[in-house]
Amino acid sequence: MENLNKLRNRSLHVDLIRTIAMVGVILFHATGHWIISSQELNQMNLLEITSWCIVVIYQSIGAIAVPLFLMLSGALLLQPQKKDETLRVFFKKRWTRIGLPFFFWSVAYFVWDFLVQKIPFSADVILQGLLNGAYTHFWYIYVLVGLYFLTPLLRTLLANADKALMKYFLILWVVGVAVMPFLDLLSPFRLNGNVFAFSGYVGFFVLGTYLTTVKLRRSIICFCMFVGITLTAFGTYVLATTGVGGNMYFFQEYLSPTVILAAVMLFLLLLTVKPPVQQAISSSKGNKLFKVVSENTLPIFFLHVMVLESIQNGYFGFTLNRNILTPVIEAPLMTAIVLFTTLGVVFSLKKIPYLNKLIG
């Protein structure tokens, strides 16, 4: 596991992956208001269809972000040397890292719902919000909690597993979560899903650990990543125009075969950044920005949707949405504005006593 230890010691790799993933999440959400149905697509003119196709490309890139986060978490948390960490120590760290910010931001979004979104106040809304997430993007925290529950077990298993056994697990996972659903999309026949017990996002967690031991030529990595993103966008277009399978956004799902391919390759690509680069730019503005975003990923993740909706609805005194600019410009511009606005708000909040630990 030499490469795994190198990942832990190279803050540049961690900062790069976290920053790219966070930008991807914002990009994905910034283009979310462009999600349409097949019926709407059939009623569009050529210019509108072209705009939508550009948005699909942005969405296909942004869909890689969540898998990146999950693979990085697995690479960092499933290190063999951490298998002896006690359950109490492990869960205490996770509570401090995730638990307190989760409840703080849940309250913030309940206030947002009741005061800004004008949702009628009720105890049921709060209870349901705590059980399933106070806002749309909170689902990711519940995924993390589930993976944290498994982490002590996975640490022990992976510490005693050889590379062949890890490959076997990952093959079963990919076939179960990606290949079979893809075949189901094309065929009226269905295999009983109980055949594949390994499902969900746990595969990304294990994949992050495994990929730190993989070496491929950069040219191959870049080509495969391009293929993954291209097939995600093209597959979305085909499903939208043909109506096959009934789910036109199947290829943009985090567990689709094309998103898995693109995410794996981007993860490997970011791991190929060599140590001399880190030394050469250790004092540069770019490296500092990566580090700042990386260290504040959690509060940026929680807050960015509130900032995004504020910009789209004109709460800051200006409005930016699909009705103002072409998506070629609007999506990346919105992503940049949301990122830096959110970062500025987070910095301001962290200057307030006692809020530093609460916001993440």
C-alpha positions as CSV (number, residue, x, y, z in Angstrom):
1,M,0.0,0.0,0.0
2,E,2.9,2.4,-0.7
3,N,0.8,4.6,-2.9
4,L,-1.8,4.9,-0.2
5,N,0.7,6.2,2.3
6,K,1.9,8.7,-0.4
7,L,-1.7,9.9,-0.9
8,R,-2.0,10.6,2.8
9,N,1.3,12.5,2.9
10,R,0.7,14.5,-0.3
11,S,-1.7,17.3,0.6
12,L,-1.6,18.5,-3.0
13,H,-3.4,15.3,-4.2
14,V,-6.0,15.5,-1.5
15,D,-6.5,19.3,-2.1
16,L,-6.8,18.8,-5.8
17,I,-9.3,16.0,-5.6
18,R,-11.5,17.8,-3.0
19,T,-11.4,21.1,-5.0
20,I,-12.2,19.5,-8.3
21,A,-15.0,17.5,-6.7
22,M,-16.5,20.6,-5.0
23,V,-16.4,22.6,-8.2
24,G,-18.1,19.6,-9.9
25,V,-20.9,19.5,-7.4
26,I,-21.6,23.2,-7.8
27,L,-21.5,22.8,-11.6
28,F,-24.0,19.9,-11.4
29,H,-26.4,21.9,-9.2
30,A,-25.9,25.1,-11.3
31,T,-27.2,23.2,-14.3
32,G,-30.0,21.4,-12.4
33,H,-32.6,23.9,-13.5
34,W,-32.0,22.8,-17.1
35,I,-33.3,19.3,-16.4
36,I,-36.2,18.7,-18.8
37,S,-38.5,15.9,-19.9
38,S,-38.5,14.2,-23.3
39,Q,-41.8,15.9,-24.1
40,E,-40.3,19.3,-23.5
41,L,-37.3,18.4,-25.6
42,N,-39.6,17.6,-28.6
43,Q,-41.2,21.0,-28.3
44,M,-37.9,22.9,-28.5
45,N,-36.4,24.7,-31.5
46,L,-32.9,24.0,-32.8
47,L,-31.2,26.8,-30.7
48,E,-32.9,25.5,-27.5
49,I,-31.9,21.9,-28.2
50,T,-28.3,23.1,-28.8
51,S,-28.3,24.9,-25.5
52,W,-29.7,21.8,-23.7
53,C,-26.9,19.6,-25.3
54,I,-24.3,22.0,-23.9
55,V,-25.9,21.7,-20.5
56,V,-25.8,17.9,-20.8
57,I,-22.1,18.1,-21.3
58,Y,-21.7,20.2,-18.2
59,Q,-23.9,17.8,-16.2
60,S,-21.9,14.8,-17.5
61,I,-18.7,16.4,-16.1
62,G,-20.4,17.5,-12.8
63,A,-21.8,14.0,-12.2
64,I,-18.2,12.8,-11.6
65,A,-17.9,14.9,-8.4
66,V,-19.7,12.7,-5.9
67,P,-17.8,9.5,-6.9
68,L,-14.6,11.6,-6.5
69,F,-15.5,12.5,-3.0
70,L,-16.4,9.0,-2.0
71,M,-13.3,7.5,-3.5
72,L,-11.1,10.0,-1.7
73,S,-12.9,9.3,1.6
74,G,-12.3,5.6,1.1
75,A,-8.6,6.1,0.2
76,L,-8.1,8.1,3.4
77,L,-10.3,6.2,5.9
78,L,-9.6,2.6,4.9
79,Q,-5.8,2.8,5.3
80,P,-4.6,-0.5,6.8
81,Q,-2.7,1.2,9.6
82,K,-6.0,2.6,10.9
83,K,-7.6,-0.8,11.5
84,D,-6.6,-0.7,15.1
85,E,-8.4,2.6,15.8
86,T,-11.1,2.0,18.4
87,L,-14.7,2.4,17.6
88,R,-15.0,5.2,20.2
89,V,-12.2,7.2,18.7
90,F,-13.4,6.7,15.2
91,F,-17.0,7.8,15.8
92,K,-16.0,10.6,18.0
93,K,-13.9,12.0,15.2
94,R,-16.8,11.6,12.7
95,W,-19.2,13.3,15.1
96,T,-16.9,16.3,15.5
97,R,-16.3,16.4,11.7
98,I,-19.8,15.7,10.4
99,G,-22.3,15.5,13.2
100,L,-22.3,19.0,14.6
101,P,-22.2,20.7,11.2
102,F,-25.0,18.5,10.0
103,F,-27.4,19.7,12.8
104,F,-26.3,23.3,12.4
105,W,-26.9,23.4,8.7
106,S,-30.1,21.4,9.1
107,V,-31.4,24.2,11.3
108,A,-30.2,26.8,8.8
109,Y,-32.1,25.2,6.0
110,F,-35.3,24.7,8.1
111,V,-35.2,28.5,8.7
112,W,-34.5,28.9,4.9
113,D,-37.5,26.8,4.1
114,F,-39.9,28.5,6.5
115,L,-38.8,32.1,6.0
116,V,-37.6,32.3,2.4
117,Q,-39.3,29.4,0.6
118,K,-42.5,30.1,2.6
119,I,-43.1,26.5,3.4
120,P,-45.7,26.2,6.2
121,F,-44.1,25.5,9.5
122,S,-44.9,22.1,11.0
123,A,-43.3,19.5,13.2
124,D,-43.7,16.9,10.5
125,V,-41.6,18.9,8.1
126,I,-38.8,19.1,10.7
127,L,-39.0,15.4,11.6
128,Q,-39.1,14.3,8.0
129,G,-36.2,16.7,7.2
130,L,-34.1,15.1,10.0
131,L,-34.9,11.6,8.8
132,N,-34.2,12.2,5.1
133,G,-32.4,15.5,4.8
134,A,-33.3,19.1,5.5
135,Y,-32.6,20.0,1.8
136,T,-32.0,18.2,-1.5
137,H,-28.2,17.9,-1.2
138,F,-28.3,16.5,2.3
139,W,-28.7,13.0,1.0
140,Y,-24.9,12.8,0.6
141,I,-24.4,13.1,4.4
142,Y,-26.7,10.1,4.9
143,V,-24.5,8.1,2.4
144,L,-21.4,9.1,4.4
145,V,-23.1,8.0,7.7
146,G,-23.9,4.6,6.2
147,L,-20.3,4.2,5.0
148,Y,-18.9,5.3,8.3
149,F,-20.9,2.5,10.0
150,L,-19.2,0.1,7.7
151,T,-15.7,1.6,7.9
152,P,-14.4,-0.3,11.0
153,L,-15.4,-3.6,9.3
154,L,-14.0,-2.6,5.9
155,R,-10.7,-1.6,7.5
156,T,-10.2,-5.0,9.0
157,L,-11.3,-6.8,5.8
158,L,-9.2,-4.8,3.4
159,A,-6.1,-5.0,5.7
160,N,-6.2,-8.8,5.3
161,A,-7.3,-8.8,1.6
162,D,-4.9,-9.2,-1.3
163,K,-5.3,-7.4,-4.6
164,A,-7.1,-10.3,-6.3
165,L,-9.8,-10.3,-3.6
166,M,-10.3,-6.6,-3.9
167,K,-10.7,-7.0,-7.7
168,Y,-13.2,-9.7,-7.2
169,F,-15.3,-7.5,-4.9
170,L,-15.1,-4.5,-7.3
171,I,-16.1,-6.6,-10.3
172,L,-19.1,-7.9,-8.5
173,W,-20.0,-4.4,-7.4
174,V,-19.6,-2.9,-10.9
175,V,-21.7,-5.7,-12.5
176,G,-24.4,-5.4,-9.9
177,V,-24.8,-1.6,-9.7
178,A,-23.8,-0.5,-13.3
179,V,-23.8,-3.3,-15.9
180,M,-27.0,-5.1,-14.9
181,P,-29.1,-1.8,-14.7
182,F,-27.6,-0.9,-18.2
183,L,-28.7,-4.3,-19.6
184,D,-32.1,-3.9,-18.0
185,L,-32.4,-0.6,-19.8
186,L,-32.0,-2.3,-23.2
187,S,-34.0,-5.5,-22.5
188,P,-37.5,-6.4,-21.2
189,F,-36.0,-9.3,-19.3
190,R,-34.8,-8.8,-15.7
191,L,-32.4,-10.8,-13.5
192,N,-33.4,-11.0,-9.9
193,G,-31.4,-8.2,-8.2
194,N,-30.8,-10.3,-5.1
195,V,-28.0,-12.1,-7.0
196,F,-25.7,-9.1,-6.4
197,A,-25.6,-8.4,-2.7
198,F,-22.9,-5.7,-3.1
199,S,-24.7,-2.6,-4.0
200,G,-24.9,1.1,-3.3
201,Y,-22.0,3.5,-2.9
202,V,-19.7,1.2,-0.8
203,G,-17.9,0.2,-4.0
204,F,-16.7,3.7,-4.5
205,F,-15.3,3.7,-1.0
206,V,-13.3,0.5,-1.6
207,L,-12.4,1.6,-5.1
208,G,-10.6,4.7,-3.7
209,T,-8.3,2.4,-1.7
210,Y,-7.7,0.1,-4.7
211,L,-7.0,2.9,-7.2
212,T,-4.0,4.1,-5.1
213,T,-2.2,0.9,-6.1
214,V,-3.1,1.2,-9.9
215,K,-0.7,2.7,-12.4
216,L,-1.7,3.6,-16.0
217,R,-0.1,5.8,-18.6
218,R,-1.5,9.3,-18.6
219,S,-2.5,9.1,-22.2
220,I,-4.7,6.0,-21.5
221,I,-6.2,7.7,-18.4
222,C,-7.1,10.9,-20.4
223,F,-8.5,8.9,-23.3
224,C,-10.7,6.7,-21.1
225,M,-11.9,9.8,-19.1
226,F,-12.9,11.5,-22.3
227,V,-14.7,8.4,-23.5
228,G,-16.6,8.2,-20.2
229,I,-17.7,11.8,-20.3
230,T,-18.6,11.6,-24.0
231,L,-20.6,8.4,-23.6
232,T,-22.5,10.0,-20.6
233,A,-23.5,13.0,-22.6
234,F,-24.2,11.0,-25.8
235,G,-26.2,8.3,-23.9
236,T,-28.3,11.0,-22.3
237,Y,-29.1,12.5,-25.7
238,V,-30.0,9.1,-27.1
239,L,-32.3,8.3,-24.3
240,A,-33.9,11.7,-24.4
241,T,-34.6,11.5,-28.1
242,T,-35.7,7.9,-28.3
243,G,-37.5,7.4,-25.0
244,V,-35.8,4.1,-24.4
245,G,-36.0,2.8,-20.8
246,G,-38.1,5.7,-19.5
247,N,-35.1,7.3,-17.6
248,M,-33.5,9.8,-19.9
249,Y,-30.9,10.8,-17.3
250,F,-29.8,7.2,-16.6
251,F,-26.2,7.8,-17.8
252,Q,-25.8,10.8,-15.5
253,E,-26.6,8.8,-12.4
254,Y,-23.5,8.3,-10.1
255,L,-23.7,4.5,-10.5
256,S,-24.0,4.5,-14.3
257,P,-21.1,2.6,-16.1
258,T,-20.0,5.8,-17.9
259,V,-19.9,8.0,-14.8
260,I,-17.9,5.3,-12.9
261,L,-15.5,5.1,-15.8
262,A,-15.0,8.8,-16.0
263,A,-14.7,9.2,-12.2
264,V,-12.1,6.4,-11.9
265,M,-10.0,8.0,-14.6
266,L,-10.2,11.5,-13.2
267,F,-9.2,10.1,-9.8
268,L,-6.2,8.4,-11.3
269,L,-5.3,11.4,-13.4
270,L,-5.2,13.7,-10.3
271,L,-3.0,11.1,-8.5
272,T,-0.5,11.4,-11.3
273,V,0.4,14.9,-10.2
274,K,4.1,14.5,-9.2
275,P,5.6,15.8,-5.9
276,P,8.0,18.3,-7.6
277,V,4.9,20.2,-8.8
278,Q,3.8,20.6,-5.2
279,Q,7.2,21.9,-4.1
280,A,7.3,24.3,-7.1
281,I,3.9,25.8,-6.4
282,S,3.7,25.5,-2.6
283,S,3.6,29.3,-2.2
284,S,1.6,30.1,-5.4
285,K,-1.9,31.5,-5.3
286,G,-3.3,28.5,-7.1
287,N,-2.0,26.0,-4.5
288,K,-3.3,28.2,-1.7
289,L,-6.7,28.3,-3.3
290,F,-6.8,24.5,-3.6
291,K,-5.9,24.3,0.1
292,V,-8.4,26.8,1.2
293,V,-11.3,25.1,-0.7
294,S,-10.1,21.7,0.4
295,E,-10.1,22.7,4.1
296,N,-13.6,24.3,3.8
297,T,-15.2,21.7,1.6
298,L,-17.9,20.7,4.1
299,P,-19.3,24.2,4.9
300,I,-19.0,25.0,1.1
301,F,-21.0,21.9,0.4
302,F,-23.7,22.7,2.9
303,L,-24.0,26.4,2.0
304,H,-23.6,26.5,-1.8
305,V,-27.2,25.6,-2.6
306,M,-28.5,28.5,-0.5
307,V,-26.2,30.8,-2.3
308,L,-27.1,29.3,-5.7
309,E,-30.8,29.8,-5.2
310,S,-30.2,33.3,-3.9
311,I,-28.4,34.3,-7.1
312,Q,-31.0,32.6,-9.3
313,N,-33.8,34.4,-7.5
314,G,-32.1,37.8,-7.2
315,Y,-31.8,37.9,-3.4
316,F,-28.4,39.5,-3.7
317,G,-29.7,42.4,-5.9
318,F,-28.8,40.7,-9.2
319,T,-30.2,37.7,-11.0
320,L,-28.3,35.1,-13.0
321,N,-30.2,32.2,-14.6
322,R,-31.0,30.5,-17.9
323,N,-33.2,33.4,-18.9
324,I,-30.3,35.9,-18.7
325,L,-27.4,34.2,-20.4
326,T,-26.6,31.3,-22.7
327,P,-25.7,28.1,-20.8
328,V,-22.2,28.1,-22.4
329,I,-21.5,31.1,-20.3
330,E,-24.1,30.9,-17.5
331,A,-23.1,27.5,-16.1
332,P,-19.4,28.1,-15.6
333,L,-19.9,31.7,-14.5
334,M,-22.6,30.7,-12.0
335,T,-20.2,28.0,-10.7
336,A,-17.4,30.5,-10.1
337,I,-19.7,33.1,-8.5
338,V,-21.2,30.5,-6.2
339,L,-17.9,29.0,-5.2
340,F,-16.2,32.3,-4.3
341,T,-19.4,33.8,-2.7
342,T,-19.8,30.7,-0.6
343,L,-16.2,30.8,0.4
344,G,-16.4,34.4,1.4
345,V,-19.5,33.7,3.6
346,V,-17.8,30.7,5.2
347,F,-14.7,32.8,6.1
348,S,-17.0,35.5,7.6
349,L,-18.9,32.9,9.7
350,K,-15.7,31.3,10.9
351,K,-14.7,34.6,12.5
352,I,-17.7,34.4,14.8
353,P,-16.9,32.8,18.1
354,Y,-18.2,29.2,18.6
355,L,-19.3,29.0,14.9
356,N,-16.0,27.7,13.7
357,K,-16.7,24.1,14.8
358,L,-20.4,24.2,14.1
359,I,-20.2,25.1,10.4
360,G,-17.6,22.5,9.5
